[in-house]
Amino acid sequence: MNMRDTTHTTSGEDEFVTIIGGDAEEIGQVFKAEGLAAKDFTIVHRIGRHRIAMAPGQQDMSALINALVGGRLVAATYTRRGR
């Protein structure tokens, strides 16, 4: 998985990264591979099962995402304070 560069943010804004995988081990591997701890990211809440819900007009995207993960959606969101 290749995430966008998280080193360039607008000054003062908090930044969030959500990692989606099949299980907590996959998520941990991505967190480590992306070096998020060294970039001062911390977990917002525990890793767990998620369901995608989209805003009105985005139902096609929701169906696509849920089809891609096959009902095995586990996610974790990490944040770092704005600098």
C-alpha positions as CSV (number, residue, x, y, z in Angstrom):
1,M,0.0,0.0,0.0
2,N,1.4,3.4,-0.9
3,M,-0.1,6.3,1.0
4,R,0.2,10.0,0.0
5,D,3.2,12.0,1.4
6,T,2.2,13.0,4.9
7,T,5.1,15.4,5.4
8,H,3.5,18.5,3.9
9,T,0.5,19.9,5.7
10,T,-0.9,23.3,6.2
11,S,0.5,24.9,9.2
12,G,-1.6,24.5,12.3
13,E,-4.0,21.9,10.9
14,D,-4.3,18.4,12.5
15,E,-3.7,15.6,10.0
16,F,-5.4,12.2,9.9
17,V,-4.5,9.0,8.2
18,T,-6.9,6.0,8.1
19,I,-5.4,2.6,7.2
20,I,-7.8,0.0,5.9
21,G,-6.9,-3.7,5.9
22,G,-8.1,-7.2,6.5
23,D,-6.9,-7.4,10.0
24,A,-4.9,-5.5,12.7
25,E,-1.6,-7.2,11.6
26,E,-1.9,-5.7,8.1
27,I,-2.7,-2.3,9.5
28,G,0.3,-2.5,11.8
29,Q,2.6,-3.4,9.0
30,V,1.5,-0.4,6.9
31,F,1.8,1.9,9.9
32,K,5.4,0.7,10.4
33,A,6.3,0.7,6.7
34,E,5.1,4.3,6.3
35,G,7.1,5.4,9.3
36,L,4.1,7.1,10.9
37,A,5.4,6.8,14.4
38,A,8.5,8.7,13.5
39,K,6.3,11.3,11.9
40,D,4.5,11.7,15.3
41,F,1.2,10.0,14.4
42,T,-0.7,8.3,17.2
43,I,-3.8,6.2,17.1
44,V,-7.2,8.0,17.6
45,H,-9.0,4.9,18.8
46,R,-8.5,1.1,18.8
47,I,-8.3,-0.9,15.6
48,G,-11.6,-2.5,14.7
49,R,-14.3,-3.4,12.2
50,H,-15.7,-0.6,10.2
51,R,-18.6,0.0,7.9
52,I,-18.4,2.5,5.1
53,A,-21.3,5.0,4.9
54,M,-21.2,7.7,2.3
55,A,-23.0,11.0,2.0
56,P,-26.1,11.3,-0.2
57,G,-25.2,10.8,-3.8
58,Q,-22.2,8.7,-3.1
59,Q,-23.9,5.3,-2.7
60,D,-22.1,3.9,-5.8
61,M,-18.7,4.6,-4.1
62,S,-19.9,2.9,-0.9
63,A,-21.0,-0.2,-2.7
64,L,-17.6,-0.3,-4.6
65,I,-15.5,0.0,-1.5
66,N,-17.5,-2.6,0.4
67,A,-17.3,-5.0,-2.6
68,L,-13.5,-4.5,-2.7
69,V,-12.9,-5.4,0.9
70,G,-15.4,-8.2,0.8
71,G,-17.0,-7.4,4.2
72,R,-13.6,-7.7,6.0
73,L,-13.1,-4.1,6.6
74,V,-10.8,-3.4,9.6
75,A,-9.5,0.1,10.0
76,A,-7.5,2.4,12.3
77,T,-7.2,6.2,12.2
78,Y,-4.1,8.0,13.3
79,T,-3.5,11.7,13.8
80,R,-0.9,14.2,14.5
81,R,-1.3,17.7,15.8
82,G,-0.8,20.6,13.4
83,R,2.6,22.2,13.6
